[in-house]
Amino acid sequence: MTNTASVDHEGDGLRVERRGAIALLIIDNPPANTWHEKSLAALERHIGTLNADRKIHALVIVGAGEKFFSAGADLKRFAEGGKSTALDMATRFGRAFEALSAFHGVSIAAINGYAMGGGLECALACDIRIAERQVQLALPEAKVGLLPCAGGTQHLPWLIGEGWAKRMILCGERIDAERALTIGLVEDVVDTGMALETALGLAEQSTQQSPDALDRCKRLIMNARDHGLPNGYRMERELFLELFDTDAPSEGIGAFLDKRSPQWQRPESS
């Protein structure tokens, strides 16, 4: 894979590397990889850039260092700024993580350390989560008089059910990687130091899929959260037929019949 790093020169706490068809986004704001105004704006901006890049099919997010994936928001910002700052930060978190959820390809969180509050919400906004054995995960906002405002109250119950979501949010329960795997919060648990490698391998696997088909499959899966089965069935058929306005079926089926690897084309726009 080619590896071209994009270095953060503005102190926004994020770094992006392009590894072939995979973008690697590194949360790098020591000591705990917290999110702030610049990093949230940068995340939204980076997602927009990656969506416009026809060569990027997948996104992996990891924390810099060995201890933290991300500890969430810097609470000093809420303590010092009052309600106007709270509104600004909540809006920024929402816009950034909603953009992450809507990324056109497969997004994978390589949880290599503590994922707390907004850090866990970042992982929840991804399609897939890989956790190392030593990690701890929590949404502890209510302990400090706040609540998850970046999708946590919405994504978490969908993934793990209402009961466990209430234990984590209402009771402030912190869980380890094995419990997270058992309840469906993460899709795999790996040894310490292996989350990134595993996530990159899975991302590489996803690049073998047709981008046109993958984009529509992801939209259908996400649609199931908001609409009933009749709507989903109809939408499946519509998007299935829509694929035949692209080169995906002819290339995919032709490659299968010719016993070769397909050469997928990225959509012109996302």
C-alpha positions as CSV (number, residue, x, y, z in Angstrom):
1,M,0.0,0.0,0.0
2,T,1.1,3.6,-0.6
3,N,1.2,5.6,2.6
4,T,0.9,9.4,2.3
5,A,0.6,11.3,5.6
6,S,-1.3,14.5,5.9
7,V,0.2,16.3,8.9
8,D,-1.9,18.6,11.1
9,H,-0.3,22.1,11.0
10,E,-3.2,23.9,12.7
11,G,-3.3,22.0,16.0
12,D,-6.6,20.5,15.3
13,G,-5.7,17.2,17.0
14,L,-6.3,14.9,13.9
15,R,-3.9,13.3,11.4
16,V,-4.9,11.6,8.2
17,E,-2.9,9.1,6.2
18,R,-4.0,7.6,2.9
19,R,-3.1,3.9,2.5
20,G,-4.2,3.0,-1.0
21,A,-8.0,2.9,-0.9
22,I,-8.1,3.3,2.9
23,A,-7.9,6.5,4.9
24,L,-6.5,6.3,8.4
25,L,-7.6,9.0,10.8
26,I,-5.6,9.3,14.0
27,I,-7.0,11.2,17.0
28,D,-3.9,12.9,18.3
29,N,-4.6,15.3,21.1
30,P,-2.5,14.3,24.1
31,P,-2.8,13.3,26.9
32,A,-6.2,11.8,26.4
33,N,-7.1,12.4,22.8
34,T,-10.0,14.7,23.8
35,W,-12.2,16.5,21.2
36,H,-12.4,20.3,21.0
37,E,-13.8,22.8,18.5
38,K,-10.9,22.5,16.0
39,S,-10.8,18.7,16.0
40,L,-14.6,18.4,15.5
41,A,-14.5,20.9,12.7
42,A,-11.5,19.1,11.2
43,L,-13.3,15.7,11.4
44,E,-16.3,17.1,9.5
45,R,-14.0,18.7,6.9
46,H,-11.9,15.5,6.5
47,I,-15.1,13.4,6.0
48,G,-16.2,15.8,3.3
49,T,-12.8,15.6,1.5
50,L,-12.8,11.8,1.7
51,N,-16.3,11.5,0.4
52,A,-15.2,13.5,-2.6
53,D,-12.2,11.3,-3.2
54,R,-13.1,8.6,-5.7
55,K,-10.0,6.5,-4.6
56,I,-11.0,6.2,-0.9
57,H,-13.3,3.3,-0.1
58,A,-12.8,2.8,3.7
59,L,-11.9,4.8,6.8
60,V,-10.2,3.5,10.0
61,I,-10.1,5.7,13.1
62,V,-7.6,5.1,15.9
63,G,-6.2,6.9,18.9
64,A,-2.6,8.1,19.1
65,G,-0.6,6.4,21.9
66,E,-1.3,3.3,23.9
67,K,-3.7,4.4,26.6
68,F,-6.6,6.3,25.0
69,F,-8.7,5.9,21.9
70,S,-10.5,9.1,23.1
71,A,-11.6,10.3,26.5
72,G,-14.3,12.5,24.8
73,A,-14.8,16.2,25.4
74,D,-12.6,18.5,27.4
75,L,-14.9,19.2,30.4
76,K,-13.2,22.5,31.1
77,R,-14.9,23.9,28.0
78,F,-18.3,23.2,29.6
79,A,-17.3,24.5,33.0
80,E,-15.9,27.8,31.7
81,G,-18.4,28.7,29.0
82,G,-21.9,28.2,30.2
83,K,-24.9,27.5,28.1
84,S,-23.8,29.3,24.9
85,T,-20.6,27.2,24.9
86,A,-22.6,24.1,25.6
87,L,-24.8,24.8,22.5
88,D,-21.8,25.4,20.3
89,M,-20.1,22.2,21.4
90,A,-23.2,20.1,21.1
91,T,-23.8,21.4,17.6
92,R,-20.2,20.7,16.6
93,F,-20.2,17.2,18.1
94,G,-23.5,16.5,16.3
95,R,-22.4,17.8,12.9
96,A,-19.0,15.9,13.1
97,F,-20.3,12.5,14.2
98,E,-23.4,12.7,11.9
99,A,-20.9,13.3,9.0
100,L,-18.9,10.3,10.2
101,S,-22.1,8.1,10.2
102,A,-22.9,9.2,6.7
103,F,-19.4,8.5,5.3
104,H,-19.8,6.9,1.9
105,G,-17.7,3.8,2.6
106,V,-17.0,1.5,5.5
107,S,-15.9,3.2,8.7
108,I,-14.1,1.1,11.4
109,A,-13.1,2.2,14.9
110,A,-9.9,0.6,16.1
111,I,-10.4,1.1,19.8
112,N,-6.9,0.8,21.2
113,G,-7.5,2.4,24.6
114,Y,-10.1,4.1,26.8
115,A,-13.2,5.2,24.9
116,M,-15.3,7.5,27.1
117,G,-18.1,9.9,26.5
118,G,-17.6,11.5,23.2
119,G,-14.8,9.1,22.5
120,L,-17.2,6.2,22.6
121,E,-19.8,8.2,20.6
122,C,-17.1,8.6,17.9
123,A,-16.8,4.8,17.8
124,L,-20.6,4.4,17.8
125,A,-20.8,6.6,14.7
126,C,-18.6,4.1,12.8
127,D,-20.0,1.0,11.1
128,I,-17.8,-1.5,12.9
129,R,-15.8,-1.5,16.1
130,I,-12.7,-3.5,17.0
131,A,-11.6,-3.4,20.6
132,E,-8.3,-4.4,22.3
133,R,-8.7,-6.6,25.4
134,Q,-7.5,-3.9,27.9
135,V,-10.0,-1.2,26.8
136,Q,-12.7,0.3,29.0
137,L,-15.9,1.9,27.5
138,A,-18.4,4.2,29.1
139,L,-20.9,7.0,28.6
140,P,-20.4,8.7,32.0
141,E,-21.9,12.1,31.2
142,A,-24.7,11.9,33.8
143,K,-22.1,11.6,36.6
144,V,-21.1,15.2,35.9
145,G,-24.6,16.5,35.2
146,L,-24.5,16.2,31.4
147,L,-25.9,13.7,28.9
148,P,-24.4,12.1,25.7
149,C,-25.2,14.7,23.0
150,A,-23.3,13.3,20.0
151,G,-25.6,10.4,19.2
152,G,-24.9,8.2,22.2
153,T,-28.5,7.9,23.4
154,Q,-29.5,7.0,19.9
155,H,-26.8,4.7,18.6
156,L,-26.2,2.7,21.8
157,P,-29.7,1.3,22.4
158,W,-29.9,0.3,18.7
159,L,-26.6,-1.7,19.0
160,I,-27.0,-3.3,22.5
161,G,-30.6,-3.0,23.4
162,E,-32.4,-0.7,25.8
163,G,-31.5,-2.6,29.0
164,W,-27.7,-2.4,28.6
165,A,-27.9,1.1,27.2
166,K,-29.7,2.1,30.4
167,R,-27.1,0.4,32.5
168,M,-24.3,2.3,30.8
169,I,-26.0,5.7,30.6
170,L,-28.4,5.8,33.6
171,C,-26.2,3.8,36.0
172,G,-22.9,5.0,34.6
173,E,-21.6,1.4,34.2
174,R,-18.2,1.1,32.6
175,I,-17.6,-2.1,30.7
176,D,-14.6,-4.0,29.4
177,A,-13.9,-5.4,25.9
178,E,-15.2,-8.9,26.6
179,R,-18.5,-7.6,28.0
180,A,-18.7,-5.2,25.0
181,L,-18.3,-8.2,22.7
182,T,-21.0,-10.2,24.5
183,I,-23.6,-7.4,24.3
184,G,-22.8,-6.4,20.7
185,L,-21.1,-3.1,21.3
186,V,-18.0,-4.2,19.5
187,E,-17.7,-6.8,16.7
188,D,-14.3,-8.2,17.7
189,V,-11.8,-8.3,20.6
190,V,-8.1,-8.6,19.8
191,D,-4.9,-8.6,21.8
192,T,-3.3,-5.4,22.9
193,G,-1.7,-3.6,20.0
194,M,-3.7,-5.5,17.3
195,A,-6.8,-3.3,16.9
196,L,-5.3,-1.1,14.1
197,E,-3.9,-4.1,12.1
198,T,-7.2,-5.9,12.4
199,A,-9.2,-2.9,11.4
200,L,-7.0,-2.2,8.4
201,G,-7.3,-5.8,7.3
202,L,-11.1,-5.6,7.5
203,A,-11.0,-2.3,5.7
204,E,-8.9,-3.9,2.9
205,Q,-11.5,-6.7,2.7
206,S,-14.2,-4.1,2.2
207,T,-12.4,-2.5,-0.7
208,Q,-13.0,-5.7,-2.7
209,Q,-16.7,-4.8,-2.7
210,S,-18.4,-2.7,-5.4
211,P,-18.4,0.9,-4.1
212,D,-21.8,1.5,-5.8
213,A,-23.3,-1.6,-4.2
214,L,-21.6,-0.9,-0.8
215,D,-22.9,2.7,-0.7
216,R,-26.5,1.5,-1.3
217,C,-26.2,-1.5,1.1
218,K,-25.1,0.9,3.9
219,R,-28.0,3.3,3.2
220,L,-30.4,0.4,3.4
221,I,-29.0,-0.9,6.7
222,M,-29.1,2.6,8.3
223,N,-32.6,3.1,6.9
224,A,-33.8,0.1,9.0
225,R,-33.3,2.2,12.2
226,D,-35.8,4.9,11.1
227,H,-38.4,3.2,9.0
228,G,-40.4,0.0,9.1
229,L,-40.0,-3.1,7.0
230,P,-42.4,-2.1,4.2
231,N,-40.4,1.0,3.6
232,G,-37.2,-1.0,3.7
233,Y,-38.4,-3.7,1.3
234,R,-39.5,-1.0,-1.2
235,M,-36.2,0.8,-0.9
236,E,-34.2,-2.4,-1.4
237,R,-35.9,-3.0,-4.7
238,E,-35.5,0.6,-5.9
239,L,-31.8,0.7,-5.0
240,F,-31.3,-2.7,-6.5
241,L,-32.6,-1.5,-9.8
242,E,-30.7,1.8,-9.5
243,L,-27.4,-0.3,-9.5
244,F,-28.2,-1.1,-13.1
245,D,-27.6,2.5,-14.0
246,T,-24.0,1.9,-12.9
247,D,-21.3,-0.4,-14.2
248,A,-21.3,-2.4,-11.0
249,P,-23.5,-5.4,-12.0
250,S,-21.9,-5.9,-15.5
251,E,-18.3,-5.6,-14.0
252,G,-19.0,-7.8,-11.0
253,I,-20.9,-10.5,-12.8
254,G,-18.5,-10.4,-15.7
255,A,-15.5,-10.8,-13.4
256,F,-17.2,-13.7,-11.7
257,L,-17.9,-15.5,-14.9
258,D,-14.4,-14.7,-16.3
259,K,-12.8,-15.9,-13.0
260,R,-10.9,-12.6,-12.4
261,S,-10.9,-9.8,-9.8
262,P,-13.4,-7.0,-10.6
263,Q,-12.1,-3.6,-11.4
264,W,-14.6,-1.3,-9.5
265,Q,-15.2,2.3,-10.5
266,R,-15.9,4.9,-7.8
267,P,-19.2,6.8,-8.2
268,E,-18.6,10.3,-9.5
269,S,-20.3,11.9,-6.5
270,S,-21.5,10.7,-3.1
